[in-house]
Amino acid sequence: SAPRPGLVAVGMDNFAVGYRAIEFLRRFGHRRIFFHNIGRSYMSGQRRFEGFEAAVHEFGLQDTIRYEDVLYREDEVYMLTRSLLNGANPPTAI
């Protein structure tokens, strides 16, 4: 994932980041999860989404999970999170 050939880069397994976040929360009984990701236009964001999606399908959470990756500004994410927490079925984990 180096930005140019010949450049050494150290990174993380972003697929595992997305997958394990959901796996971890599910292990503690959470089903209503809000997952906020960086944009999928970034390679890391796309891989995190793929890991997230794999976990959601494996654990059957399609109907109870919320995914978001189009809000970037702190105030936008704050307002969305606040509205979710004040909603009828708020997430139990973010």
MDAnalysis code that builds the backbone (N, CA, C; Angstrom):
import MDAnalysis as mda
import numpy as np

u = mda.Universe.empty(282, n_residues=94, atom_resindex=np.repeat(np.arange(94), 3), trajectory=True)
u.add_TopologyAttr("name", ["N", "CA", "C"] * 94)
u.add_TopologyAttr("resid", np.arange(1, 95))
u.add_TopologyAttr("resname", ["SER", "ALA", "PRO", "ARG", "PRO", "GLY", "LEU", "VAL", "ALA", "VAL", "GLY", "MET", "ASP", "ASN", "PHE", "ALA", "VAL", "GLY", "TYR", "ARG", "ALA", "ILE", "GLU", "PHE", "LEU", "ARG", "ARG", "PHE", "GLY", "HIS", "ARG", "ARG", "ILE", "PHE", "PHE", "HIS", "ASN", "ILE", "GLY", "ARG", "SER", "TYR", "MET", "SER", "GLY", "GLN", "ARG", "ARG", "PHE", "GLU", "GLY", "PHE", "GLU", "ALA", "ALA", "VAL", "HIS", "GLU", "PHE", "GLY", "LEU", "GLN", "ASP", "THR", "ILE", "ARG", "TYR", "GLU", "ASP", "VAL", "LEU", "TYR", "ARG", "GLU", "ASP", "GLU", "VAL", "TYR", "MET", "LEU", "THR", "ARG", "SER", "LEU", "LEU", "ASN", "GLY", "ALA", "ASN", "PRO", "PRO", "THR", "ALA", "ILE"])
u.atoms.positions = np.array([
    [0.808, -1.207, 0.000],
    [0.000, 0.000, 0.000],
    [0.847, 1.265, 0.000],
    [2.138, 1.142, -0.316],
    [3.013, 2.310, -0.370],
    [2.508, 3.273, -1.446],
    [2.641, 4.573, -1.219],
    [2.122, 5.546, -2.174],
    [2.869, 5.578, -3.505],
    [4.088, 5.053, -3.535],
    [4.815, 4.966, -4.806],
    [5.786, 3.792, -4.756],
    [6.110, 3.213, -5.906],
    [7.019, 2.060, -5.958],
    [8.375, 2.376, -5.330],
    [8.903, 1.403, -4.628],
    [10.209, 1.543, -4.001],
    [10.179, 2.209, -2.635],
    [9.047, 2.674, -2.223],
    [8.918, 3.310, -0.917],
    [8.443, 2.265, 0.086],
    [9.128, 2.187, 1.196],
    [8.745, 1.235, 2.231],
    [7.646, 1.872, 3.082],
    [6.603, 1.130, 3.303],
    [5.496, 1.626, 4.117],
    [5.036, 0.541, 5.075],
    [4.693, 0.941, 6.261],
    [4.149, 0.031, 7.255],
    [2.704, 0.462, 7.495],
    [1.808, -0.473, 7.425],
    [0.399, -0.143, 7.615],
    [-0.285, -1.193, 8.454],
    [-1.571, -1.044, 8.581],
    [-2.345, -2.006, 9.347],
    [-3.265, -2.786, 8.418],
    [-3.785, -3.861, 8.912],
    [-4.730, -4.673, 8.165],
    [-6.109, -4.047, 8.357],
    [-6.484, -3.163, 7.448],
    [-7.737, -2.424, 7.591],
    [-8.966, -3.316, 7.475],
    [-8.886, -4.400, 6.726],
    [-9.988, -5.361, 6.687],
    [-10.234, -5.880, 8.100],
    [-9.148, -6.251, 8.785],
    [-9.266, -6.771, 10.148],
    [-9.799, -5.708, 11.105],
    [-9.443, -4.448, 10.897],
    [-9.942, -3.360, 11.747],
    [-11.468, -3.323, 11.696],
    [-12.027, -3.325, 10.483],
    [-13.478, -3.288, 10.335],
    [-14.148, -4.531, 10.880],
    [-13.577, -5.685, 10.567],
    [-14.152, -6.957, 10.993],
    [-14.107, -7.102, 12.513],
    [-12.936, -6.875, 13.074],
    [-12.756, -7.121, 14.511],
    [-13.507, -6.127, 15.395],
    [-13.718, -4.923, 14.887],
    [-14.523, -3.965, 15.658],
    [-15.922, -4.521, 15.879],
    [-16.525, -5.032, 14.811],
    [-17.875, -5.596, 14.921],
    [-17.845, -6.888, 15.733],
    [-16.863, -7.723, 15.481],
    [-16.736, -8.977, 16.227],
    [-16.619, -8.707, 17.725],
    [-15.795, -7.741, 18.106],
    [-15.581, -7.395, 19.509],
    [-16.879, -6.923, 20.159],
    [-17.565, -5.996, 19.515],
    [-18.801, -5.462, 20.088],
    [-19.887, -6.525, 20.185],
    [-19.967, -7.370, 19.180],
    [-20.961, -8.464, 19.197],
    [-20.680, -9.426, 20.343],
    [-19.415, -9.687, 20.600],
    [-19.039, -10.602, 21.675],
    [-19.575, -10.115, 23.023],
    [-19.728, -8.814, 23.175],
    [-20.267, -8.251, 24.408],
    [-21.771, -8.031, 24.346],
    [-22.402, -8.609, 23.335],
    [-23.854, -8.598, 23.259],
    [-24.465, -7.453, 22.473],
    [-23.648, -6.599, 21.892],
    [-24.193, -5.469, 21.121],
    [-24.693, -5.938, 19.765],
    [-25.873, -5.451, 19.409],
    [-26.433, -5.725, 18.083],
    [-26.794, -4.421, 17.376],
    [-27.170, -3.418, 18.146],
    [-27.467, -2.100, 17.564],
    [-26.186, -1.266, 17.621],
    [-25.443, -1.330, 16.538],
    [-24.116, -0.716, 16.471],
    [-24.122, 0.377, 15.412],
    [-23.489, 1.492, 15.723],
    [-23.269, 2.558, 14.750],
    [-21.784, 2.559, 14.418],
    [-21.471, 2.300, 13.165],
    [-20.078, 2.224, 12.693],
    [-19.814, 3.417, 11.793],
    [-18.983, 4.327, 12.243],
    [-18.617, 5.499, 11.428],
    [-17.215, 5.270, 10.886],
    [-17.101, 5.317, 9.583],
    [-15.850, 5.015, 8.883],
    [-15.375, 6.254, 8.133],
    [-14.076, 6.285, 7.843],
    [-13.598, 7.308, 6.917],
    [-14.126, 6.934, 5.538],
    [-14.094, 7.809, 4.609],
    [-14.675, 7.566, 3.285],
    [-14.106, 6.353, 2.564],
    [-14.956, 5.682, 1.810],
    [-14.519, 4.523, 1.029],
    [-13.682, 4.924, -0.172],
    [-13.552, 6.224, -0.430],
    [-12.666, 6.660, -1.505],
    [-11.200, 6.492, -1.089],
    [-10.951, 6.330, 0.196],
    [-9.613, 6.012, 0.692],
    [-9.460, 4.496, 0.711],
    [-8.281, 4.005, 0.344],
    [-8.051, 2.563, 0.337],
    [-8.305, 1.964, 1.722],
    [-7.832, 2.634, 2.766],
    [-8.040, 2.106, 4.116],
    [-9.525, 2.078, 4.473],
    [-10.263, 3.108, 4.074],
    [-11.701, 3.137, 4.344],
    [-12.447, 2.042, 3.610],
    [-12.043, 1.783, 2.369],
    [-12.678, 0.711, 1.596],
    [-12.423, -0.642, 2.237],
    [-11.193, -0.872, 2.653],
    [-10.865, -2.165, 3.287],
    [-11.588, -2.315, 4.633],
    [-11.696, -1.238, 5.407],
    [-12.441, -1.309, 6.673],
    [-13.907, -1.621, 6.412],
    [-14.465, -1.014, 5.359],
    [-15.844, -1.300, 4.994],
    [-16.003, -2.773, 4.632],
    [-15.063, -3.324, 3.879],
    [-15.139, -4.737, 3.486],
    [-15.086, -5.646, 4.705],
    [-14.235, -5.329, 5.675],
    [-14.181, -6.120, 6.914],
    [-15.457, -5.984, 7.720],
    [-15.952, -4.767, 7.826],
    [-17.215, -4.491, 8.503],
    [-18.343, -5.304, 7.865],
    [-18.430, -5.228, 6.539],
    [-19.494, -5.910, 5.803],
    [-19.421, -7.428, 5.999],
    [-18.218, -7.988, 5.974],
    [-18.054, -9.428, 6.185],
    [-18.556, -9.834, 7.570],
    [-18.221, -9.040, 8.586],
    [-18.655, -9.352, 9.947],
    [-20.169, -9.225, 10.083],
    [-20.732, -8.174, 9.511],
    [-22.185, -7.958, 9.591],
    [-22.922, -9.154, 9.008],
    [-22.472, -9.636, 7.868],
    [-23.141, -10.787, 7.231],
    [-22.884, -12.076, 8.002],
    [-21.678, -12.251, 8.470],
    [-21.366, -13.476, 9.220],
    [-22.190, -13.575, 10.505],
    [-22.385, -12.445, 11.173],
    [-23.078, -12.456, 12.456],
    [-24.562, -12.105, 12.341],
    [-25.061, -11.919, 11.127],
    [-26.482, -11.655, 10.912],
    [-26.977, -10.340, 11.499],
    [-26.194, -9.289, 11.351],
    [-26.538, -7.998, 11.942],
    [-27.106, -6.999, 10.933],
    [-27.477, -7.433, 9.761],
    [-27.918, -6.539, 8.694],
    [-29.038, -5.597, 9.127],
    [-29.946, -6.041, 9.962],
    [-31.121, -5.248, 10.328],
    [-30.912, -4.369, 11.556],
    [-29.776, -4.507, 12.235],
    [-29.609, -3.793, 13.501],
    [-28.403, -2.865, 13.517],
    [-27.709, -2.731, 12.422],
    [-26.478, -1.965, 12.398],
    [-26.622, -0.751, 11.492],
    [-25.919, 0.313, 11.810],
    [-25.939, 1.539, 11.002],
    [-24.503, 1.839, 10.582],
    [-24.315, 2.068, 9.290],
    [-23.001, 2.397, 8.725],
    [-23.051, 3.797, 8.140],
    [-22.005, 4.568, 8.350],
    [-21.936, 5.931, 7.820],
    [-20.497, 6.249, 7.420],
    [-20.342, 6.845, 6.256],
    [-18.996, 7.279, 5.865],
    [-18.992, 8.538, 4.997],
    [-20.087, 9.267, 4.995],
    [-20.121, 10.478, 4.169],
    [-20.023, 11.763, 4.991],
    [-20.119, 11.677, 6.292],
    [-19.976, 12.857, 7.144],
    [-18.554, 12.900, 7.687],
    [-17.916, 14.041, 7.539],
    [-16.518, 14.155, 7.971],
    [-16.317, 15.221, 9.040],
    [-17.107, 16.278, 8.964],
    [-16.914, 17.363, 9.925],
    [-17.394, 16.923, 11.300],
    [-16.665, 17.351, 12.307],
    [-16.973, 16.962, 13.678],
    [-18.408, 17.314, 14.059],
    [-18.872, 18.502, 13.679],
    [-20.227, 18.896, 14.049],
    [-21.284, 18.038, 13.363],
    [-21.028, 17.596, 12.131],
    [-21.976, 16.722, 11.423],
    [-22.067, 15.355, 12.098],
    [-20.918, 14.795, 12.442],
    [-20.895, 13.483, 13.099],
    [-21.546, 13.592, 14.475],
    [-21.281, 14.680, 15.171],
    [-21.883, 14.909, 16.486],
    [-23.412, 14.954, 16.387],
    [-23.919, 15.725, 15.445],
    [-25.372, 15.860, 15.293],
    [-26.022, 14.527, 14.917],
    [-25.410, 13.770, 14.009],
    [-25.948, 12.460, 13.648],
    [-25.942, 11.536, 14.852],
    [-24.831, 11.482, 15.562],
    [-24.729, 10.603, 16.731],
    [-25.762, 10.975, 17.774],
    [-25.913, 12.253, 18.004],
    [-26.905, 12.723, 18.972],
    [-28.325, 12.335, 18.568],
    [-28.624, 12.476, 17.272],
    [-29.974, 12.104, 16.814],
    [-30.195, 10.602, 16.935],
    [-29.168, 9.807, 16.673],
    [-29.299, 8.353, 16.828],
    [-29.511, 7.980, 18.294],
    [-28.766, 8.608, 19.188],
    [-28.890, 8.298, 20.615],
    [-30.237, 8.735, 21.183],
    [-30.841, 9.736, 20.595],
    [-32.152, 10.219, 21.049],
    [-33.307, 9.546, 20.303],
    [-33.004, 8.650, 19.376],
    [-34.027, 7.989, 18.580],
    [-34.719, 6.866, 19.318],
    [-35.629, 6.219, 18.626],
    [-36.442, 5.154, 19.229],
    [-35.609, 3.930, 19.620],
    [-34.662, 3.530, 18.785],
    [-33.805, 2.371, 19.064],
    [-32.350, 2.791, 18.961],
    [-31.836, 3.475, 19.977],
    [-30.482, 3.992, 19.892],
    [-29.442, 2.869, 19.851],
    [-28.298, 3.162, 19.234],
    [-27.240, 2.154, 19.231],
    [-26.749, 1.911, 20.652],
    [-26.336, 0.694, 20.913],
    [-25.758, 0.367, 22.213],
    [-24.245, 0.455, 22.165],
    [-23.705, 0.628, 20.955],
    [-22.255, 0.771, 20.786],
    [-21.981, 1.614, 19.549],
    [-20.919, 2.388, 19.629],
    [-20.501, 3.221, 18.505],
    [-19.051, 2.920, 18.205],
])
